[in-house]
Amino acid sequence: MTALDDLAKACEVRPGEAGDAVQGLTPSYVAAPATVAEAADLMRAAAGHGLTVVPRGAGTKTHWGAPPDGCDLLVDTRRLGRIVEHAAGDLVVKTEAGLALDDLRAVLAGAGQQLALDPLPPGGTVGGILATGSAGPRRLLYGSARDLLIGITVVRADGVVAHAGGKVVKNVAGYDLGKLFTGSYGTLGLIVEAAFRLHPVPRAAAYVSATAADAAQALDMAQALLHSALVPAAIEVDGPGPITVAALFEGVPDGVPPRAEAARSLIGGRVGEGPPGWWGRLPDGEVLVEVRALPTALADLLTELEGLPTGLEGAARIRGSAGRGVWHVALPADGADDALRRLRRHGTAVALTAPAGVRLDRWGPIPALPLMRRVKDQFDPEHRLAPGRFAGGI
């Protein structure tokens, strides 16, 4: 019996097309399971035929990570798009992995609740935001996906369904497994369900933004906000040329305006109900880099970008959380490898995206790589799941 015949027994399957390509690699088959049981049967059939498997949600981040070494089967998770349970009284929701974040947000808003994640870029799914570990501006107050995740269900490479955690906030059994899968780029298993803690929707919000004269002043502004008693939900920076620092304040109608005005007095600038145009958007560039460093490294990072060789500095931009020390940097492909080395003087820098054919040290030094490889061997002994997409060719 052919691989297509066995896959078709599990769920809806079709031949791969050019539009299904993952970084230039067109899959032989595209399958769309509609239930966890179908996903398990699909993965079991794929294992039986030794197929390489790459998951896909909405496709907003399929260009992130290294190109896969193989993609026999693309698993489209969007039919796994249901809310399994919403325990509003417990501030918990359990969803399937293919549910769009925008759809989940609309449902939760009806109960006055939110999953406090700002997907980067917008339009992603629950599974996609977990698989890439991405988070937006409000990670400062609420944390990232791995912080809000309290339970996860995955299908292993051999088709076995595994559960970790629970659906109530106090149940943290197996929570480390959820952290392990967050940011794994589909290399350890297929995420099919997830449970998250929720927060009430804030009744008021205000933004305070100011322009800094130089990198040192931008750092001073960000640090003043971070160490104040004003509790911003986010502190974001966009630069260089000009360098803008902006903060979001959320809460009750009587409490937000005085906090925002105090922040304006602290850093200057202005108060507004809406964010700056760049807020919550990835910077545009041929190479997208995620930098993680101490928040105090902001001035050094801005200075590095301002000091790039002539012709490159104008195309480089940094944007992200000045409170958490997680930034996205856009670079031109020409000279990106040297720029990465400069950025790594101050923290970790991972090239999330790069044009085909551009040679880069995407990941940089990874002291934990031997341990990561042992984990990969345990979860995916045949190395069939998104092979090569993660650090060290995992």
N, C-alpha and C positions, 0 to 999 in steps of 0.2 A: 504494500500500500504506500502511496506517495505521501510526502510531507504535507502537501496541500489537502489531501483527503483526510489525514488525521487532524490537521488544524481545523478544518471545516466541521468536524464532529464536535469541536468544543464551542465554537462561536462563529460569528459572521467574519468571513475572510475574503480578501480579494488580492489580485496581483498588485505589486507595488508600481507606482508611477513616478514620473520625474518630480512632480510636486510633493512627493513624500520623502524626497532625499534628505538625509541628515548630513549636512556639511559635504555635499557632493556625492554621497553614497546612497544609491537608490535601493531600497529593500526589495527582496524577492516577494515578500508577502506583507500585507497589512491586515491585522486582526483587530476587532473591536468587541471585546467582551462586555456583556451587559450586567453580569453579576459576579460576585466573588468566586462562586463555584465555576463559572465559565472561565474566569481568569486562571484558576488553578488547573483546570483541564487543559487550557491552552499552553500554559507553561510546562505541564507534564508532557504534552505532545511535542513541544519544541525540544525538550530534553531528550526525548526518545530518538529524535532525528539529529541531535547535535547542532541545533540552529543557534546562531548568535541572535540576541534579543535586545532591542533598544526601545524603551518606553517613550511615549509622547502624549502630552496633554493638549493644550491649546496651540502649542508650537511657538510660543513667544520666546523661548530660550533654547531651542534646538541648536542654535549656533554658538551656545556657550560650551565651554570645555573643549578638550582636544577632539579632533575627528575620530570616530570609532574605527577600530581595526576591522570590524565586520558588522553587517546589519542584514541578516537573513530575514528576520521578522521584526516589523515595527508594530508595537502594541499601542493602539490608540485608545486612551482611557476615557474619552469623553462620554461614552454611554454609561460609564460608572459615575453618574452625575446627580445622585440623589442625596438628600439629607436623611440620614438614618434615624437620628433622634435629636430633638432640641429640648433639653431639660432647662427651660427658662428659669425656673426657681433655683436651680443649682448653678446657673451661668455656665452651662456646658453645651456644646454641640458636637455631634458625631456625624461626619459626612463621608461620602465616597470620594475617591481621589480625583475623579474627572470633573467634579463640580467647579464651575467658574467662580472665582472670588467675587466678581460683581454680582452674580446671582445670589450667592450666600449672603452678601452684604445687604441686599434688598430684603431678603426674608428676615434676617435678624433685626433690621431697622424697624420692622413692624412691631417687634416686641421691645423696642427701645434698647437693643443690645447691639454689640459689634464684636467682630474678631479684629482686634486692633493691629492689623497688618496692612502695610501699604505696598502692594506688589510692584516690583521693579523688573521689567517694564509693566504697565497695566495690561489687564486682559488675561492673566494667567489662571491656572487651576490650583486647587488645593495640593494635588500631588506634585505639580511643577514647582510650587513655592517651597515645598519640603525638599524635593530632590536637589534643588539648587541652593537651598539655604539662604535665599534672598530676603531682604527686609528693607523697608523704606524709612522715612524720617522719624516716625514715632517709636522706633526701636529704643530710643533713649528712655522713655517712660515705661513702655509696655514690654520691651524685650523683642526678640526675634521669633521666628516660627518655632525654633527648638525650645524656647522658653515657654511658649503658650501651648505646646503640644503635651497632652497628658496620656494619650493612648494611640496605638498604631496597629494596623493589620497589614501584613505583607504576604506576598506569595514568593516562596523561595525558588531558586533555580530549578529544583526538582519537582515543583508543583505543590509542595506542602504549604498549607496556610499556617502562618504563625501570628500570634497576638502578643502584645506587650502593653502594660499599663492598663488603664481602665477608662471609665466615662464619668468619674467624679474627681474633683480636684484633689481630694485627700488621698486618693489611691494612686500611689506613684510606683507601684511594683512594675519592674521592667522599663522604667522611664529611660534608662540609659540606652536601651535598644532604639527608642525613638530618636534620641540624639545621634546615634550611630548612623541611622538612615538619612537623617537630615543633612543635606549637602553631599550625598554620596553619588549623585548623578546617575542613578539607576544601576550602579555597579554591584550592589549587594542583593537586590531583590526588587520585585514590583510592588510599590505602595498601592494599596487598594482602598483603605479606609483610614481615617484619622479622627481623633477626638481632641477638642481644644477647650481651654478655659476662655470665657468671654468677659467683656466689660460693658458697663452701661454706656450708652451713647451720651457724650457730653452735651449739655444744654447750651453751651456758649463756647465760642472760640475767637481768638484774636491773634494776629501776626504782628511781630515787631521786626523791622528790617533796617539795617544801616550799612553804609558803605565805609570800608576801612581804607585808610591812606596807604597802608603797606601791610606786609605779612605779619609784622610784629603787632600792629594794632588789631588785626583780625584775631590773632591768638588772644590778646588781652580781652577783647570783647567776648569771645566764646568762653573763656575761662571765668570772666565776671558773671556771666549768665549761669554757667554750670555750677559755680560755688555759691550762688545766691540762694535765698530762701524762697524764690519765686516758683520753683518746680515747673520748668518748661517741659512740655511733652516732646519737644524736638528742638535741637539747635543745629541748623544747617549752614553750610558755607558754599559759596560758588565763586570761583576765581581761576586764574588771576586775570586782572585787567578788565574791569575793576573787580575788587574783592568785596563781596557782599556777605554779611552775616545776618541770618534771620532766625527767629524763634517763634514757636507756636505755644500758645497758652490755652488750655481747655479747662472747663469746669462749669460752675453755676453762673447765671447771669450777673449776680451781684459781686462775684469774686474775680471774674476774668478781667474786666476793665481796669481795676486798680493795679493788678499784677502786671498787665501789659504796659500801663503808664509808668510803673516803677522800672520796668525793663527799658523803656524808651529813655528814661532819665539816666539809666545806667550806661547805655551804649550810644545814645543819640538816635537819629533816624526818625522813623514814623511808625504809627500804629494803623493797622488796616484789618478789615474783616476777611480779606482774601489773601492768599499766599503770593509771593513773587512768581513770575511766569516760569521760572526754572525749577520751582519747588517740586520735589518728588519725580523728577525726570532725570534719566541718565544722560550724561554729556555725550555729544556727538563726536565720533572719531573713528578712524579705521581700526584701532586697537583699543579695547576696553579693559582696564585694569582695576582690580579691587585691591585697595591698600588697607591694611589693618595695622594700626600703631597706637601708641599712647596719644590721647587727645592733645597733649602738649607738643606733639611733633608737627602740628599744623603749620606753624611758621616755617619750619625746615622744609616741609613738602612743597609749600607755595614757593619758597625760594629756589628749590631744585627746578621747578617748572619754569620759573622766570629766568633761570640760568641755562636753559637748554641751548644747544648750538643755534646759530642764526638760521632762521627759516623754519625751525621746529617749535620755538617757544610760542608763537602765535596760534599754533594749531593744538596746543596742549591745554587741557582744562581739568580742574578737580572740583568735585561736588560730592557732598554727603554729610555725614553726621560728625560735627565737631564736638559733640558731647560723648559719643561712644568711640570715636576714633576709627570709624569705618567710612572710607571714601571710595568713590569711583573716579578714575582718571582716564580721560580720552587722550590718545596719542596718535600721531601720524605713524604709518607703518615704517617709513624710512627713519631709522634712528631709534625705534621703539626698544630694541634690546638694550641699548646703552641707557636709555631713560629708565628702564626697569631696574638696571643695576644701581642707578642713582637713588631710586625710590626705596630700594631694599636696604639702603644704609640706615633707614629710620624705622623699618618694620617689615612685615611680609607684603609681597606684591605678587598677585596672581593675574596673569593675562586671561580674562574670561573669553574674549573673542579676538580673532585676528583673521585677516584675509587669507584665502587659500594660497599656499606657496610661501608665505612669510615664515622664516625660521626664527623662532623665539624660544628662550628658556621660560616656558609658560609658568612654571610652578616655583622655581627657585629652590633653595636648600630646604629639605624636609627631614628633620631629625627623626620623626616618627615613621618614616617610610617602611622600615622592616616590619614594624607592628602592623601597619596598614596592609601590607602584603599578606601577613598571616591571617588577618581578618578576612580579606578577600578569598583566600584559599579555603577558609572554613565555610563561608556562605556560598561561594561559587567556585567549587573545586575545578571545574572545567574551563573557567574564565570565558563564559559565553554571554554574560550580561554586560551590555554597553562596554565591550572590551576596548581598553586603551583610552577611554574618555577622561579618566581621572589621573591624579598625580602618579608619576613613576610608571605610566603605562597600565595602571590597574583597570 
